[in-house]
């Protein structure tokens, strides 16, 4: 079995930068690339197989057509992994990810469990990792007031690993 090489999917974001292009030497023509979907079988952008017997298929097709022989007959209905490289040249929005049960019943998609490996970070970089509200009422009021004390901030640095579920 030969290694299967994939062509990433690049996503422009208003907060994106040029480090994905500069650091990883990708031939990208745009300046605001915020996300490199390096390994993706997602409906909104599936990595293309660029080598070997499966060249020309995207990862979604590869998974659907060759699940048994290449993916140990994984029981997942969709390719169960999305590996991204992010370049946050500006603040990102706060994201809320539902669990599988909620996401499947409302959006016909799986929820998200995330983990982050920090390749690099500016001095004093932080992420928001949850909130500090003690009730739904307090949460809603702090959102309405744009009260930044709502958020739990976590300092990050190069080589940190963060698991969020």
N, C-alpha and C positions, 0 to 999 in steps of 0.2 A: 504494500500500500504506500503510495507516494503522499507527501505532504500536499495539502490543498491550500493554495494561496488565494486570498480574497482581496478585491478592490473595495476600499471603504466607501461609505456614503458620507458626504459632507453637508452639513446643515448651517445655513446662515442664521445668525442670531444678532439682535441689536446690541447685545453685550459682548459679542465675539471679538476676536482679535486676529493676529497674524502668526501667533506662535506655533500653531499646528503646522502651518506651511513652512515656517522657518526652522523649527526644531526637528521635524520629522521629514523634511525635504519633499513634501507632497507637491505635485504640480497643480496648485489651486490658483485660479484667476481672480478670486474675490478676496477682499480684505477683512470681512467681518464673519469669519468662520468660527462659530462657537462650539460646534460639535463635530467630531469625527466618529461615525458609527463604524468602528473597526470590524466588529463581528456582529452582524445583524441579519435576522430573518424576519424582521418586522414588516408589516404591510405598508408602512409609510417610508420604507427605505431598506431594501435588502441588499447586502453585500454581494458583489458579483464574483463568481469563481473565475480566476484568470489563468489557471494552469491545469494541466493534466486532462484526464478522461472526462471530467465534468465541466470543462471550460465552456463558458457561455450560459450556464445555469446560474441563477442567483441562489443564495443560501436557503431561502424559503422553498424554492423548487427542489433543491438538493435534498432538503430535509423531508419534504413531502414524498418524493419519489424514491429515495434511497435510505429511508429511516432504519430499516432492518439491518442492512449490511454496513452502513457507515456510522450509525448512531445507536448501536446496540438495541435497536427496536424500542427506543425511548417511548414511554406511554403518553407524553405530552402531545396535545392536539396541534400546538404550534411550537416552533423552535423556541426553547425556553430560556434563551440568554440574549442579552444585548450588552455589548462591551463598547463603551464610549470613552473618547478622550475629549475633555472640555477645556476650552480656553476662555475663561471668564475675565475679560478685559475691563469689565464694569460689573456693578452689582446685578445679581440675578433676582428674579422674583421668588417669593416664598412658595414652595410647592407642597401640596398635600396629596399623598398617594393612598388610595383606598386598598383594603385587603382584597384577596381574590373573590370572596363571597360577594362583597358590595360591587366590585368592578364587573364581575360576570353578570350580576343581575341588572345593572344599570347601563353598562357600556359594552357588554359582550366581549370584554377584554379581561385579561388577568390583572390583578393588582400588582403593585411594585414592592419588592424588597430590594433595597439598595445597599451597596457597599462602595466606598470610595478609597482609592489609593492616591495620595497627593504626590504627584510627580514633582511639582515645584509650587512655591507660594511666596508671595511678597511678604516682607517683614510686617508683623502685626496683623496678618490675614485672619479672618474669622468667617465662620459659617453660622447660620441659624440652624439649630438642632432642637427643634421643639418649642413649646411655649410654657409660660409660667402661670397661666390663668388657673384659678382653682374652681371655676364653674363655667358653664356655657354662657351664662349671663355676663360674667366678667370678660370672657373672651370676646363676645360680640361687642360689648361697650368699648373695649380697648381697640378693636379693629375700627369701629366708627370714629374714635378719637385719634386714630393714627398714633397710638401710644406705643412707642418702640420698647418700652419696658416689658411688654408682653412676651418678647422673644427671649429664648435661651440661646446665648451666643457661645460658640466653642472656638477657641483659638486653634489654628492649624499651622502646620509647618511641613516642609518637605519630608517625605517618607511616612507621614501619618497614614493610618488605615482606620476608616470609620465604617461601621456596620450599622445600618438603620433598618428597622423593620416595623 
